C-alpha cells in the first residue's frame, strides 16, 4: 500500500509515519509513504494557498490552482482523462463526507494507493472536488481544524489491516470484528487496588474463557452500541450461541411497562 498525503503541514504526518509499527512497516517495504506540500505549488513568493470565498462569509478557502497542481504531481488525473493504471483512490477529508467506519477501512485497505487531501480553513474550492476527488470521507460528526488529523485516522485504521503489518490473530476479536465490541482485557498484577482479575481468566479452562469473552463482548455492545447488535441481527451476522446470549442479556419484554404500571398504582 502506498499513502500519498497532500497537506500544508507535512511535518504533522511525517511524525506519524516515522514512529512505532508504521515505521517498521515502511522499513520492511509493506508500506510506502510520501507527503506533498501544497505550498510548493503556489504561484507567488508568499506561497499563498487560500483566499476569501465568493459570495462572502467568514474564513478563507483553499485555492484551486495549488491543489490541482499538487494532485497532478501526485499522479492523479482529472476525471474523464486517460487514467494511468493502477489509478490511486483520491479521498478528500471533509465533515460533510461519507461516514468512515470499519467496513470502509477494510475496503480502502485493499487499494494499492490512497491519495489523501487534507483541507484547512473553510475547506477547498468545489471545482477541485469535481475534477479530482473520488470520495469525500468524514471521520465523525464533528468539525476539525486539521484535515491531517482526519487523514491519519484513516491511515491508522487501514494500514493495520494490510497483510504482514500485524498478526492476523490480533484482528479476530477486536472491536467491530463479527459485529461486536472487544471484551475487557486484564494483565498483571492479579490484584490492582481492591480489584481482582476475573477468576475465569486465570483458570486455564480455554472453553470457559472463550465463552466468558463472548458474553462480555455482547454485554459491552448492548451497553455501548446497541445499534451494532440490531444491525448484526438484521444482517444474520450472529450465530446461534451469540443470539442466545443476546436474548438472555436483553431485558425481558414488558418489564419496563409493568414497572411503570406499578409506579402509577403506588
C-alpha positions in Angstrom: 0.0 0.0 0.0 1.2 3.5 -0.8 -0.1 6.5 1.1 0.3 10.0 -0.5 -0.8 12.8 1.7 -1.3 16.3 0.3 -1.0 18.9 3.1 0.0 22.4 4.1 1.8 20.9 7.1 3.7 17.7 6.2 5.6 17.7 9.5 2.3 16.5 11.1 2.0 13.4 9.0 5.8 12.8 8.8 5.9 12.3 12.5 3.3 9.5 12.4 5.0 7.6 9.5 8.3 7.7 11.2 7.3 6.0 14.5 6.2 2.7 16.0 4.6 -0.1 13.9 4.2 2.2 10.9 8.0 2.9 10.7 8.7 -0.8 10.8 6.1 -1.5 8.1 7.9 1.1 5.9 11.3 -0.4 6.6 10.0 -3.8 5.6 8.6 -2.5 2.3 5.0 -3.2 3.2 4.0 0.5 3.3 5.2 3.3 1.1 4.6 7.0 2.0 5.2 10.4 0.6 4.0 13.8 1.7 3.3 16.6 -0.8 3.5 20.1 0.5 0.7 22.0 -1.3 2.6 25.3 -0.7 5.3 24.1 -3.1 2.7 24.5 -5.9 1.6 28.1 -5.1 2.3 30.8 -7.6 3.6 33.7 -5.6 6.6 34.2 -3.4 4.5 34.2 -0.3 3.2 30.6 -1.1 -0.4 31.8 -0.8 -2.8 28.8 -0.8 -6.0 30.5 0.4 -8.4 33.3 -0.4 -11.8 34.7 0.6 -14.8 32.7 -0.7 -17.1 34.1 -3.4 -20.4 35.2 -2.1 -18.9 36.4 1.2 -18.9 34.7 4.6 -16.3 34.1 7.3 -13.0 32.3 6.9 -10.8 31.5 3.9 -10.9 28.8 1.3 -8.0 26.8 -0.2 -7.2 27.9 -3.7 -7.9 25.5 -6.6 -4.7 26.1 -8.6 -2.1 24.9 -6.0 -4.4 22.0 -5.1 -4.8 20.9 -8.7 -1.1 21.2 -9.4 -0.3 19.2 -6.3 -2.8 16.5 -7.2 -1.4 16.1 -10.7 2.2 15.9 -9.2 0.8 13.0 -7.2 -0.2 11.3 -10.4 -3.9 12.0 -10.1 -5.6 12.5 -13.5 -8.6 14.7 -14.0 -11.9 12.8 -14.2 -12.5 11.8 -17.7 -8.9 12.0 -18.7 -7.0 8.9 -19.8 -6.3 7.2 -16.5 -2.9 5.7 -15.6 -3.0 2.2 -14.2 -3.3 1.5 -11.4 -5.2 4.7 -10.6 -4.9 5.9 -7.0 -8.1 6.4 -5.0 -8.3 10.0 -4.1 -10.0 11.0 -0.8 -10.8 14.4 0.5 -11.3 14.6 4.3 -14.4 16.6 5.0 -17.0 16.7 7.8 -19.7 16.6 5.1 -18.3 13.4 3.6 -19.3 9.7 3.7 -19.0 8.4 7.3 -15.9 6.4 7.9 -16.2 3.0 9.7 -14.6 -0.4 9.9 -16.2 -1.7 6.7 -14.9 1.3 4.8 -11.5 0.8 6.4 -11.4 -2.8 5.1 -12.4 -1.5 1.6 -9.7 1.1 1.5 -7.1 -1.3 2.8 -7.5 -3.3 -0.4 -6.4 -0.4 -2.6 -2.9 -0.1 -4.0 -2.6 3.6 -3.3 -4.6 6.2 -1.3 -4.2 9.9 -2.0 -5.4 11.8 1.0 -6.1 15.5 0.5 -6.1 17.4 3.8 -8.3 20.5 3.9 -7.8 23.6 6.1 -9.8 26.8 6.9 -13.3 26.6 5.4 -12.3 23.8 3.1 -11.4 23.6 -0.6 -12.8 25.0 -3.8 -15.6 22.8 -5.1 -14.1 22.6 -8.6 -11.2 20.6 -7.2 -13.7 18.1 -5.8 -15.5 17.9 -9.1 -12.3 17.4 -11.1 -10.2 15.1 -9.0 -11.8 13.6 -5.9 -13.2 10.1 -5.8 -14.6 10.1 -2.2 -15.3 12.7 0.4 -14.9 11.0 3.8 -15.8 12.1 7.3 -14.3 10.6 10.4 -17.1 11.7 12.6 -20.0 14.1 13.2 -17.8 16.9 14.4 -15.6 19.6 12.8 -11.8 19.5 13.0 -9.4 22.4 12.2 -6.9 19.9 10.7 -7.5 17.6 7.8 -4.3 16.0 8.8 -5.8 14.6 11.9 -8.6 13.0 9.9 -6.2 11.7 7.3 -4.1 10.0 9.9 -7.2 8.4 11.5 -7.9 6.8 8.1 -4.2 5.8 7.6 -4.1 4.2 11.1 -7.3 2.3 10.6 -6.3 0.9 7.2 -2.6 0.1 7.3 -3.0 -2.3 10.2 -5.4 -4.4 8.1 -2.8 -4.9 5.4 -1.2 -8.3 5.4 2.0 -8.8 7.5 1.7 -5.4 9.3 0.4 -7.1 12.5 -0.5 -10.7 13.3 -3.9 -11.7 11.9 -4.9 -13.2 15.3 -4.9 -9.6 16.7 -7.7 -8.7 14.4 -10.0 -11.6 15.1 -11.8 -10.5 18.3 -11.1 -6.7 18.4 -13.9 -4.2 18.3 -16.2 -4.4 15.2 -15.0 -7.9 14.2 -18.0 -10.1 14.0 -20.3 -7.1 14.7 -19.4 -6.8 18.4 -17.1 -4.7 20.5 -14.0 -6.2 22.2 -14.2 -7.9 25.6 -12.4 -6.4 28.7 -8.7 -7.1 28.9 -6.5 -7.7 32.0 -2.8 -8.1 32.7 -0.5 -8.3 35.8 -0.8 -7.8 38.7 -3.6 -10.2 39.6 -4.9 -7.7 42.2 -4.8 -4.0 41.4 -6.0 -1.9 44.4 -9.0 -3.9 45.5 -9.9 -5.3 42.1 -9.0 -8.9 41.2 -8.7 -10.3 37.7 -11.8 -12.3 36.9 -11.2 -15.9 38.1 -12.1 -17.5 34.8 -9.2 -15.8 33.1 -6.7 -17.5 35.4 -8.5 -20.8 35.4 -6.7 -22.2 32.4 -10.0 -23.5 31.1 -10.0 -22.4 27.5 -13.6 -23.1 26.7 -14.8 -21.2 29.7 -12.5 -18.3 28.8 -13.9 -18.2 25.2 -17.5 -18.3 26.5 -16.8 -15.5 29.1 -15.2 -13.3 26.4 -18.1 -13.8 24.1 -20.6 -12.9 26.8 -18.6 -9.8 27.7 -18.5 -8.7 24.1 -22.2 -9.0 23.8 -22.7 -7.3 27.2 -20.5 -4.4 26.2 -22.0 -4.0 22.8 -25.5 -3.9 24.2 -24.5 -1.3 26.7 -22.4 1.0 24.5 -23.5 0.3 20.9 -26.9 -1.4 20.8 -27.2 -0.3 17.2 -24.5 -2.8 16.3 -26.5 -5.6 17.8 -29.6 -4.6 15.9 -27.5 -4.4 12.7 -25.9 -7.7 13.3 -29.2 -9.4 13.8 -30.8 -7.9 10.8 -27.9 -9.0 8.6 -27.8 -12.5 10.1 -24.2 -11.9 11.3 -24.5 -13.7 14.6 -24.5 -17.5 15.2 -26.9 -19.3 17.5 -24.7 -19.1 20.5 -24.3 -15.3 20.2 -28.0 -14.8 19.6 -28.8 -16.9 22.7 -26.5 -14.7 24.8 -28.2 -11.6 23.4 -31.6 -12.9 24.2 -30.6 -13.7 27.7 -29.0 -10.3 28.4 -31.7 -8.2 26.8 -34.4 -7.0 29.3 -37.4 -9.3 29.3 -40.2 -7.9 27.1 -42.7 -5.9 29.0 -40.7 -5.5 32.2 -40.4 -1.7 31.9 -44.1 -1.3 31.2 -45.1 -3.4 34.2 -42.8 -1.3 36.4 -44.4 1.8 35.1 -47.8 0.4 35.9 -46.7 -0.4 39.5 -45.4 3.2 40.0 -48.8 4.5 38.8 -50.6 2.3 41.2 -48.4 3.4 44.1 
